[in-house]
Amino acid sequence: MSRPSKPGDPRKVSTELFTLTYGALVTQLIKDYEDEQEVNKQLEKMGYNIGIRLIEDFLARSNTGRCNDFRETAETIAKVGFRMFLNIAPVVTNWSPSGDTFSLLLDPNPLTEFVELPEDKYKLNYSNILCGVIRGALEMVQLEVQAWFVSDQLKGDSSTEMRVKFIRKLEDAVPAGED
C-alpha cells in the first residue's frame, strides 16, 4: 500500500506526473508501431535500459547488501525497490515448489491510475516496462530472470500479477586480455 499523501504533497504530484507521462509514452508507441506485441517488446526494452541504470541509484540510496538467496531478492524488490521508486510495496506470493519463480501482486499499480484499456488493445501489456526494469536491474547484480504479467486489472482480471523466474546466476565477465 502506498503511504497517504497530503494535498500538495510533492510525492503525489510527482507520481501523477510520471503516470500521465508514461500514458503519453504508451500512446505514442501504439501510434508508432500499431502492433501491440511490438509495443510490448518496446516497453520491455525501455524498462530493461532503465533497470540497468536504476540499480546504481537503488544500491546507493537503499543501503542494502547483497541478497543471500532468491527469496531475499524478491522481498527486497517488493519492499525496498518498488517502495523507493513507485511508493508501493507489492505482495510477494505464489512461490513455485522449486523456489525459482514468484509473483508480485501490484495493488495498486500506479502506472494504471488514470487508464482505461480499450477492448481492441487486449494484447497490450500496458505495464510491461516494469518487467524490463526488473530484468535489467537484476542482470546488473548477476541474476538472469524472466518477468511477465499473468493478470492485469486493466484487462478485467481481479488482480495485477507479475511473475519473475530465476534463470541462472551470471558470472562476472573478465575483460578481454585480463584472464
Phi, psi and omega in degrees: 000146179276155178288143176296142179244149179276156175304133181082004179297123182300330178296318181293317178298316180297317179295316180296319178296315178300314181299315180292320178296318178298318178300319178295322178298312180298318178300317179294319178298321178298319178293320183288321188253336180061321180277122183296325179296322178291322176298317177302316179296317181294319178297318179296318180296316177298316179299318178303313180296325176292315182300320181290340176265326184291332184299324179297316178296317178302309182296322181291320185272335188270340184055032176268143177272187178293135178286145183277333181205177184292329177295317178294323177299315180299314180296322179293318177302310185289309189277333183251305185297306180297322179296317183295317188259333182236001177060035173226164176227092179299155176275132175269124185205183174053048177295140174289156179303328180279352178074018181253001181218138178218168176245148169247121176266115183262099178218101007273167172256106185297337179292337186253014187304321183245029191244137166235120183279123177297147182302329182281002178247034185297332181279350181288127172262085190308320184264021185300341178301327180294324176298317179294320179300313180296315180299313181294316182295316182290329176297325180290344174249030172068030176238119174269125181226164167244146177221139181202159177268134176253341174209156185209123179299333176297336181259014177092001178288158182287341180214166173251115186234127176250134176259142176231125182241128175287129178259305180191160174274130180274144177271146175298128179281135176269124180304146181307134178086359182245025181267000000 
